[in-house]
Every structure is written in C-alpha cells, then in structure tokens.
Amino acid sequence: MNSSKWIWRSVGSISIAATLLLLYGFIAAVQSITAPEPMVSNQPVNTGSSQTPAAPSVATQTGEFRVAAIGDSLAKGTGDDSGSGFVRRSVNLLNAQEGHKAQFINNLGINGLTTQGLLTKLDEPGVSYVLKKANVIIVSIGGNDLFQGAQAVQTGKEPPTLNGLRKALPDASKRLQEVLTKVGKINPKAKIIYVGLYNPFSDLPEMKIPGNLVVTEWNLAAMAITNQSSNMTLIPTFDLFQQNLPVYLSSDHFHPNGQGYQAIAERIAQGFAVAATKDTDRADSQQSTSSQSAEVKKGGDK
C-alpha cells in the first residue's frame, strides 16, 4: 500500500513539475514570437521623417492574424457539437481582443491522422497553398501515434503497458520534428503553434500512471523541438484536462467537447493578448524615441 502511494505521488509530482515547465515555456515563447525584443543601436538615427515605424509583429505586418490549422481530429474539432473546435474559437477570441483582427483561412484537420500521415500530407500542393496564405499555423498531431489501441480499454480489452506506449515515442517524436520543420519551410514567415497532448484516460486506473508519464515525456520532447525556432511555440493542455476531464471530454472519451476546445482556444488567445500589450507599449516607445532623435537633428541643422 505504501509503495502504491509513493508511485502515485511520484507520478503526480513529475506531471505537475513538467506542466509548470511547459507553462513557463509557453508564456516566454509566445511573448518572444508576438513581441520580440527590439535590437538597440547606439548609432544616431538619421532620417528626414519625424517618426520611424516600429518593427512589425506578426499581427502588424499585415494588420491581422490569418489562421490555418492542420493535423489530426483535434485540429478538425471532432467532439465539438458546434463544429468550431479550438481553431475557429481562437479566431473568435482574437477578434474580441482590442487591437486584434483575425481571419480564418482553412482547417486541414483529418480524423485519425498520425505524424507519418501528416508528413505525406504536407507534400500536397493544395496543403502548401493553404499554409502559405496563413501567418499563424496551428498544428495538432501525435495523439494517434501514442494512443493507438488505448481506446480498447473502454471495451474491456487489455490496456497497453507503459513500455508499450513508450515504444512509439522515439520515432513519433522524430517525425514531429520533421513535421514542424517542413511546415516552417513551406511558410518561413508564419508563426507555428503546436498544441500539446493531454491524457484522455487519466480517469481509468490502469491508464492513469502510464498515460500521464508517456504524455509528459512527449510534451517535453515537443517543447525541446519548438524551442529550437523563434517562430514556434507549444500550447500546454495537460493541466487543463488533468483536473477537468469529466467536464472537458466528449462522449467518446478521447476528444474534447465544446468546453474543452474553448479552454484550449482561450490559452492560445491569452498568449497573444499578453504579448499585444507589450508590443503596443514598445511601438509607442520606439516612435517617441525616433521623434526625439529627429527633433535633435533638426535643431542641429539650424
């Protein structure tokens, strides 16, 4: 009994620590993507204009977020009775934020898609065409790689073991890196948002420990991948569902319902909202500094 309690506490501690790390990484990554720190120069500004426009963020480059999604059934929005999923919900939330305008481009999510299937899909001209039109690309993939056969637990079949679940990790995480790299090559200017995984079976005793561990390992591997590029960030979802599984899961016990998708969308939009305030303040500061430099130059020319 004491051994069992120790295992549960260990798994819980590992999962919580990993989730906090992912949340910290998420906030830092979103801020660096949507509001990068400006490069400061000690050289005087020599311009005939009284104002120099600030370096544009992803939104100010074109005046709006152009959002596309690609991946599996979560990207598609399966389980959401409204059909919106987190993609359209994110667009709606961004449009509700002051100073933001978002446009939904397309949703290329496919039920049952794996990392291998997505790699093949990215070679299609039609897919490239859609992704090139976006400046924000949301990617959801990996759940079908890790949890193949796990849904059989609900029918009374033998659940997969931790080792069985872990077998998919090395190859699947390698393909995830290939996927995100290929998306970045298709559209180098787009901001790529990868939606992390949660354990949909954490309420089943035989799947709680192995599921939590393998999802934590996957999300940490995904964070290591996204950290390699300033244009990528990871949206953590593990913590959202860990404490709200009965509320956020649809009747199929795998996909989110409307409330679950809304929670993911709010986290996506929240990151942009935090960065937007910094971006606006920075733009005002840069314009003020440029104006002062121009006035000093005019005074010296008199």
CORZIMO-V787841 format. One record per run of one state. SS is the DSSP state (H for helix, E for strand, L for the rest). FROM is the first residue (numbers start at 1). LEN is the number of residues. If there is no record, write none. Layout:
# CORZIMO-V787841
ss:from:len
SS:FROM:LEN
SS:FROM:LEN
This chain:
# CORZIMO-V787841
ss:from:len
L:1:1
H:2:33
L:35:30
E:65:7
L:72:1
H:73:4
L:77:8
H:85:12
L:97:5
E:102:8
L:110:5
H:115:7
L:122:3
H:125:9
L:134:2
E:136:5
L:141:2
H:143:4
L:147:3
H:150:6
L:156:6
H:162:5
L:167:2
H:169:18
L:187:4
E:191:5
L:196:9
H:205:22
L:227:5
E:232:4
L:236:2
H:238:5
L:243:2
H:245:4
E:249:1
L:250:6
E:256:1
L:257:1
H:258:44
L:302:1
